[in-house]
Amino acid sequence: MPALPTAPTAPSCRILSVIPPMTQLNTPYPSTAYLTGFLRSRGMQAVQEDLALALVLRLLSTTGLQQVVDLVEAQHAENPDRPFSPAVQSFMGQRDRYLATIARVITFLQGRDSTLSHRIVSRQYLPEGPRFDALEGYIDDGSGDPLGWAFGALGQHDRAKHLATLYLNDVADVLRDAADERFEFVRYAESLAGSQASFEPLAQALAAPMTLVDEALHQLTLEALERHQPDVVLLSVPFPGSVYAAFRIAQTIKAHAPGTKLVLGGGFVNTELRELTEPRVFDYFDFVTLDAGERPLLALLEHVQGQRGASRLVRTYVRDADGTVRYVNMMEADVAFAEVGTPTWDGLPLHDYLSLLDMLNPMHRMWSDGRWNKLTVAHGCYWKKCSFCDVSLDYIGRYEGASAAVLADRIEAIVAETGQTGFHFVDEAAPPKALKTLAQELLARGSDISWWGNIRFEKTFSPELCNLLADSGCIAVSGGLEVASDRLLSLMKKGVSVDQVARVTKAFSEAGILVHAYLMYGFPTQTVQDTVDALEYVRQLFEHGCIQSGFFHRFSCTVHSPVGLNPEEYGITLTPMPPVSFAKNDIGFHDPSGVDHDALGAVLKKAIYNYMHGIGVEEDVRSWFPFKVPKTTVPRNKIEKALKAKG
C-alpha cells in the first residue's frame, strides 16, 4: 500500500532580533536575549545583534573621529563665521590627541588593557574638554588631588575609568553639536517618539538626509543583513530614545531586503502605541505587537510561514490593503513564565561592552559599570497598587512566577554560557517570598553569584531575610520611597511608611547590601512643606546609613496609571489631549496647589547628589534652597527613633 501523502513542511524562518540604539553601553539590553532563548527553545533559527553597541564602537573609533574632524572642517569651510560650541572647539584644538587615544581608551573601558590606567590618571595622556570642568567641584582633601577623597591611594583603576568616561562624554557632546543634534549615549532622538501624538515629527526626521550617525547605522544594518540573511527581523524598542534608530534600521532593511518581514515590539510599544492608527508606521514595519512577545511571535511566525491566517494573529497591529490599521487579537493563553526558556547571550559580543563610571557613588555606578546578566524573578508586580504606576498594563498587572529550581537552573545555564556570575534582576519589584526561596536554593546548590535588583521596602524584609539574601550573593537593592511623606505614600497606595522604609533599608545596609532609593517630587497635592520635609527624611536616611544612593525624578502622569484614569481622586484635572494616532502616554494636568516643582526639583537633585558623596549631610536642608522655604516639621531625630522602635 503506498504511503499517504504528508503535508508540506514550511521552510524554517531565520529570525534576527535587534537591539536598536540607544540603550546602555555596559551590558546588553535583555529583550533580544529573552526572545532568542525562547525561540531556540522552540527549535527555531534565532540570532541577535546589538546595533546600539556597534554604533557607538563605530563612531568612537579612529576612523569615526576622523569623519567628525572632516565634517567640522567642511562646515567651517562652507561658513567660516559659524560659531562652534565649546565642546567642538576644544575637540578640534586637540584633534590629534583624540585620534591618537580613542582606540586605546575604548580597549581600556572594555577591560582589555588595565595597565593604561597609569597613564590616564596622570592627567597628561587624555585630552580634556568641558566635561572635565566637573572635577573642579570635587573636594580637595589638602593633597592638591581633587579625586583623592573619592578614590584614595589604591583606587587607580576606578579613577582612570572616571576620567575616561568624562573623555567619552566630551566626544558625545561633539557628536551632538557637530554631527547630529539628537545624539546621546542613552536617549537618542527621544523627543521624536515619547508621548508624541502625531507621527509627523518622526516621519520628517526619517525623510531628511542622513547624518553621519545615520550613515554609520545604515552601514551596520547592511552588514548585519549580509551576515544573517534573515527572513524576519524583530526590533524591540524599550524606550522612546531607541525608536528613531529602530525606524532607521527598518527603513534600510525595507530598501535593501524588501522581502524581509519586520516586527516592532518592546516596552515603548506596549506602553505608548496602544491606540495606534497611523498607517505610515507600516511603511517600515509589517507587524506591531503588544505586551509579552512570546505568544504573539509564535502566532506571527506561523502566519509568515503560511500556517495561520491573518485573522488569527495575537495582540498584533497590521495594515489592511485599504490603508486602515487594524488590531487583531485572537485570544490565546500567554506562554507561562516558567516555560519561556532561558535567556541566551549567544552571538552578542560580551567582551566589547564598555564599563563606564559617571558617578563616584558605589551604588549609583552599578547601572553603567560592569557586565550584568539580566534576569527576571517573576513577570509583573505582585503589589500592583501604586497610583503613579501603569498597573493597568500587562507588564505590571499580570503577575506570574517560577519555582526557585527553575530560576536557579536558568542562572546556572547563563553562568555556563557567559562565564560571568553577576546578575541584575530586572523585576518591577522582586517578591520577597520568591527571593527567599531562590536564596535558599542558591545556597543549597553552592551557586557563587553576585546579584542585585529592585524590590519594595516592605516589612517582610527582616534583618534575618536580609542576611540570608546577602549570604546568597545579594550586593545591592533599589526600591521606591517616592515622596518621603506618610500622607503622600498613603495617597500613592505604596503600602509602606517612612518609618518602615527606614528600618528595612537599615536592615539591608547592616547586612552589607547597598541601597538605592527612587524618589519623586511633584506628585498631586504635594506642597512646598511636603517637599522640604521629604528632603529632611532623605537627609536623615543618609545620615544614619540607611541608604547610600538615590535619585529624584519628576512625577509624570500617564494615561494607564490610577492617577491618569481617576484624576479627580487626586485633586487634579487633566489637560485635554490632541487627537492621537501614534504615541500616547504622558498627559499634562493642572494641580491647584500652584507649586513651582521645577525650581524645587533642581534643589532636590543638587542636595541628593551631594549626599551621595558625603557632603552637607549635617546641614539644615534649607541651606540648599536659593529662595525662602519653610522650616521642616520633621524632628531631627525622627529616623533615629524609627530605627529604635519595632515595626
C-alpha positions, 0 to 999 in steps of 0.5 A, spaced: 500 500 500 503 506 498 504 511 503 499 517 504 501 523 502 504 528 508 503 535 508 508 540 506 513 542 511 514 550 511 521 552 510 524 554 517 524 562 518 531 565 520 529 570 525 534 576 527 532 580 533 535 587 534 537 591 539 536 598 536 540 604 539 540 607 544 540 603 550 546 602 555 553 601 553 555 596 559 551 590 558 546 588 553 539 590 553 535 583 555 529 583 550 533 580 544 536 575 549 529 573 552 526 572 545 532 568 542 532 563 548 525 562 547 525 561 540 531 556 540 527 553 545 522 552 540 527 549 535 527 555 531 533 559 527 534 565 532 540 570 532 541 577 535 545 583 534 546 589 538 546 595 533 546 600 539 553 597 541 556 597 534 554 604 533 557 607 538 564 602 537 563 605 530 563 612 531 568 612 537 573 609 533 579 612 529 576 612 523 569 615 526 573 621 529 576 622 523 569 623 519 567 628 525 574 632 524 572 632 516 565 634 517 567 640 522 572 642 517 567 642 511 562 646 515 567 651 517 569 651 510 562 652 507 561 658 513 567 660 516 563 665 521 559 659 524 560 659 531 562 652 534 560 650 541 565 649 546 565 642 546 567 642 538 572 647 539 576 644 544 575 637 540 578 640 534 584 644 538 586 637 540 584 633 534 590 629 534 590 627 541 583 624 540 585 620 534 591 618 537 587 615 544 580 613 542 582 606 540 586 605 546 581 608 551 575 604 548 580 597 549 581 600 556 573 601 558 572 594 555 577 591 560 582 589 555 588 593 557 588 595 565 595 597 565 593 604 561 590 606 567 597 609 569 597 613 564 590 616 564 590 618 571 596 622 570 592 627 567 597 628 561 595 622 556 587 624 555 585 630 552 580 634 556 574 638 554 568 641 558 566 635 561 572 635 565 570 642 568 566 637 573 572 635 577 573 642 579 567 641 584 570 635 587 573 636 594 580 637 595 582 633 601 589 638 602 593 633 597 592 638 591 588 631 588 581 633 587 579 625 586 583 623 592 577 623 597 573 619 592 578 614 590 584 614 595 591 611 594 589 604 591 583 606 587 587 607 580 583 603 576 576 606 578 579 613 577 582 612 570 575 609 568 572 616 571 576 620 567 575 616 561 568 616 561 568 624 562 573 623 555 567 619 552 562 624 554 566 630 551 566 626 544 558 625 545 557 632 546 561 633 539 557 628 536 551 632 538 553 639 536 557 637 530 554 631 527 547 630 529 543 634 534 539 628 537 545 624 539 546 621 546 549 615 549 542 613 552 536 617 549 537 618 542 532 622 538 527 621 544 523 627 543 521 624 536 517 618 539 515 619 547 508 621 548 508 624 541 501 624 538 502 625 531 507 621 527 509 627 523 515 629 527 518 622 526 516 621 519 520 628 517 526 626 521 526 619 517 525 623 510 531 628 511 538 626 509 542 622 513 547 624 518 553 621 519 550 617 525 545 615 520 550 613 515 554 609 520 547 605 522 545 604 515 552 601 514 551 596 520 544 594 518 547 592 511 552 588 514 548 585 519 543 583 513 549 580 509 551 576 515 544 573 517 540 573 511 534 573 515 527 572 513 524 576 519 527 581 523 524 583 530 526 590 533 524 591 540 524 598 542 524 599 550 524 606 550 522 612 546 530 614 545 531 607 541 525 608 536 528 613 531 534 608 530 529 602 530 525 606 524 532 607 521 534 600 521 527 598 518 527 603 513 534 600 510 532 593 511 525 595 507 530 598 501 535 593 501 531 586 503 524 588 501 522 581 502 524 581 509 518 581 514 519 586 520 516 586 527 516 592 532 515 590 539 518 592 546 516 596 552 515 603 548 510 599 544 506 596 549 506 602 553 505 608 548 502 605 541 496 602 544 491 606 540 495 606 534 492 608 527 497 611 523 498 607 517 505 610 515 508 606 521 507 600 516 511 603 511 517 600 515 514 595 519 509 589 517 507 587 524 506 591 531 505 587 537 503 588 544 505 586 551 509 579 552 512 577 545 512 570 546 505 568 544 504 573 539 511 571 535 509 564 535 502 566 532 506 571 527 511 566 525 506 561 523 502 566 519 509 568 515 510 561 514 503 560 511 500 556 517 495 561 520 491 566 517 491 573 518 485 573 522 488 569 527 494 573 529 495 575 537 495 582 540 498 584 533 497 591 529 497 590 521 495 594 515 489 592 511 490 593 503 485 599 504 490 603 508 486 602 515 490 599 521 487 594 524 488 590 531 487 583 531 487 579 537 485 572 537 485 570 544 490 565 546 493 563 553 500 567 554 506 562 554 507 561 562 513 564 565 516 558 567 516 555 560 519 561 556 526 558 556 532 561 558 535 567 556 541 566 551 547 571 550 549 567 544 552 571 538 552 578 542 559 580 543 560 580 551 567 582 551 566 589 547 561 592 552 564 598 555 564 599 563 563 606 564 563 610 571 559 617 571 558 617 578 563 616 584 557 613 588 558 605 589 551 604 588 549 609 583 555 606 578 552 599 578 547 601 572 553 603 567 559 599 570 560 592 569 557 586 565 550 584 568 546 578 566 539 580 566 534 576 569 527 576 571 524 573 578 517 573 576 513 577 570 509 583 573 508 586 580 505 582 585 503 589 589 500 592 583 497 598 587 501 604 586 497 610 583 503 613 579 504 606 576 501 603 569 498 597 573 493 597 568 498 594 563 500 587 562 507 588 564 505 590 571 498 587 572 499 580 570 503 577 575 506 570 574 512 566 577 517 560 577 519 555 582 526 557 585 529 550 581 527 553 575 530 560 576 536 557 579 537 552 573 536 558 568 542 562 572 546 556 572 545 555 564 547 563 563 553 562 568 555 556 563 554 560 557 557 567 559 562 565 564 560 571 568 556 570 575 553 577 576 546 578 575 541 584 575 534 582 576 530 586 572 523 585 576 518 591 577 519 589 584 522 582 586 517 578 591 520 577 597 517 570 598 520 568 591 527 571 593 527 567 599 526 561 596 531 562 590 536 564 596 535 558 599 536 554 593 542 558 591 545 556 597 543 549 597 546 548 590 553 552 592 551 557 586 557 563 587 553 569 584 553 576 585 546 579 584 542 585 585 535 588 583 529 592 585 524 590 590 519 594 595 521 596 602 516 592 605 516 589 612 517 582 610 524 584 609 527 582 616 534 583 618 534 575 618 531 575 610 536 580 609 542 576 611 540 570 608 539 574 601 546 577 602 549 570 604 546 568 597 550 573 593 545 579 594 550 586 593 545 591 592 537 593 592 533 599 589 526 600 591 521 606 591 520 611 597 517 616 592 515 622 596 518 621 603 511 623 606 506 618 610 500 622 607 503 622 600 505 614 600 498 613 603 495 617 597 500 613 592 497 606 595 505 604 596 503 600 602 509 602 606 511 608 611 517 612 612 518 609 618 518 602 615 522 604 609 527 606 614 528 600 618 528 595 612 533 599 608 537 599 615 536 592 615 539 591 608 545 596 609 547 592 616 547 586 612 552 589 607 547 590 601 547 597 598 541 601 597 538 605 592 532 609 593 527 612 587 524 618 589 519 623 586 517 630 587 511 633 584 506 628 585 498 631 586 497 635 592 504 635 594 506 642 597 512 646 598 512 643 606 511 636 603 517 637 599 522 640 604 520 635 609 521 629 604 528 632 603 529 632 611 527 624 611 532 623 605 537 627 609 536 623 615 536 616 611 543 618 609 545 620 615 544 614 619 546 609 613 540 607 611 541 608 604 547 610 600 544 612 593 538 615 590 535 619 585 529 624 584 525 624 578 519 628 576 512 625 577 509 624 570 502 622 569 500 617 564 494 615 561 494 607 564 496 609 571 490 610 577 492 617 577 491 618 569 484 614 569 481 617 576 484 624 576 479 627 580 481 622 586 487 626 586 485 633 586 487 634 579 484 635 572 487 633 566 489 637 560 485 635 554 489 631 549 490 632 541 487 627 537 492 621 537 494 616 532 501 614 534 504 615 541 500 616 547 502 616 554 504 622 558 498 627 559 499 634 562 494 636 568 493 642 572 494 641 580 491 647 584 496 647 589 500 652 584 507 649 586 513 651 582 516 643 582 521 645 577 525 650 581 524 645 587 526 639 583 533 642 581 534 643 589 532 636 590 537 633 585 543 638 587 542 636 595 541 628 593 547 628 589 551 631 594 549 626 599 551 621 595 558 623 596 558 625 603 557 632 603 552 637 607 549 631 610 549 635 617 546 641 614 539 644 615 536 642 608 534 649 607 541 651 606 540 648 599 534 652 597 536 659 593 529 662 595 525 662 602 522 655 604 519 653 610 522 650 616 521 642 616 516 639 621 520 633 621 524 632 628 531 631 627 531 625 630 525 622 627 529 616 623 533 615 629 527 613 633 524 609 627 530 605 627 529 604 635 522 602 635 519 595 632 515 595 626 
